[in-house]
């Protein structure tokens, strides 16, 4: 199994209350039902207020590297990620468990 983690940092001046951000959250939340490769899916806002913390996280799992590639290339994932590119930066880690 491969764990796919993504941490998002909103760009300066961007608020989680903005409609474009709320739309991005909805797009990610919908992926769980749209992409069959996902074995598990969590996405949520950070609840702490620490200077080093990121703002939003995605924690998911897929069966193997082929499933990860299909997930990454899926049109729904591509569309959701494109929304986030407009207002955030992120870091990613993919690892086997």
C-alpha positions in Angstrom: 0.0 0.0 0.0 1.2 3.5 -0.7 0.3 6.4 1.5 -0.1 9.8 -0.3 0.2 12.8 2.0 -0.2 16.4 0.8 0.1 19.5 3.0 -1.2 22.8 1.6 -0.2 26.4 2.6 -2.6 29.1 1.6 -0.8 32.0 -0.2 -0.4 35.3 1.6 -3.6 37.2 1.7 -5.8 34.1 1.0 -8.5 33.2 3.5 -10.1 29.8 3.9 -13.4 31.6 3.8 -13.0 32.7 0.2 -15.4 31.0 -2.2 -12.6 29.7 -4.4 -11.0 28.1 -1.4 -14.3 26.6 -0.3 -14.7 25.3 -3.9 -11.3 23.7 -3.7 -12.1 21.9 -0.5 -15.4 20.6 -2.0 -13.5 19.4 -5.0 -11.0 17.4 -2.9 -13.8 16.1 -0.6 -15.6 14.7 -3.7 -12.5 12.7 -4.9 -13.2 9.9 -2.5 -16.3 8.9 -4.4 -15.0 9.7 -7.9 -11.7 7.9 -8.0 -11.9 4.1 -7.5 -8.1 3.7 -6.8 -8.5 5.4 -3.4 -8.5 2.9 -0.6 -8.7 5.6 2.0 -9.3 9.4 1.9 -9.1 12.1 4.4 -8.9 15.8 3.9 -9.3 18.6 6.5 -8.2 21.9 7.8 -5.3 22.2 10.3 -6.7 22.9 13.8 -3.6 24.3 15.4 -2.1 27.8 15.1 1.7 27.2 14.9 4.0 29.2 12.6 5.4 26.1 11.0 2.0 24.4 10.4 0.4 24.0 7.0 -3.3 25.0 6.5 -4.9 21.9 4.9 -4.0 18.3 4.6 -4.9 15.3 2.4 -4.1 11.8 3.7 -4.9 9.0 1.3 -3.9 5.5 0.4 -3.8 3.5 -2.9 -2.7 -0.1 -3.5 0.5 0.4 -5.5 2.5 2.7 -7.7 0.2 2.0 -10.7 -2.8 3.0 -8.7 -1.1 6.1 -7.5 -0.3 7.1 -11.1 -3.9 6.5 -12.2 -5.1 8.6 -9.2 -2.7 11.4 -10.1 -3.8 11.4 -13.8 -7.5 11.1 -13.1 -9.4 14.1 -14.5 -11.2 14.8 -11.2 -7.8 15.0 -9.4 -6.3 17.1 -12.1 -9.2 19.6 -11.9 -9.1 19.8 -8.1 -5.4 20.3 -8.0 -5.7 23.0 -10.6 -8.1 24.9 -8.4 -5.5 24.8 -5.5 -2.7 26.0 -7.7 -4.5 29.3 -7.9 -4.3 30.0 -4.1 -1.9 27.7 -2.4 1.5 25.9 -2.5 2.1 22.4 -1.2 4.5 19.6 -0.3 3.9 15.9 -1.0 5.2 12.6 0.4 4.4 9.2 -1.0 5.6 6.2 0.9 5.0 2.4 1.1 3.5 0.9 4.2 
